């Protein structure tokens, strides 16, 4: 747990962005008056973005644990 301080910001940002993306995905699916195909497509898009957010979070945690703090040093 020596990297806990460095993990706090990614955790908070991911939780906030996931809440935002999931809420908007559910709202988009449940909006009355939208055609069914548009509603489902838009909802899936928001939920897909939530999945991408989780993937990026996992990659960032791996970077922190491996000690690669500065990605720019690789270039």
Secondary structure by P-SEA (a helix, b strand, c coil): ccccccaaaaaaaaaaaaaaaaaaaaaaaacccccaaaaaaaaaaaaaaaaaaaaaaaaaaaaaaaccccccccc
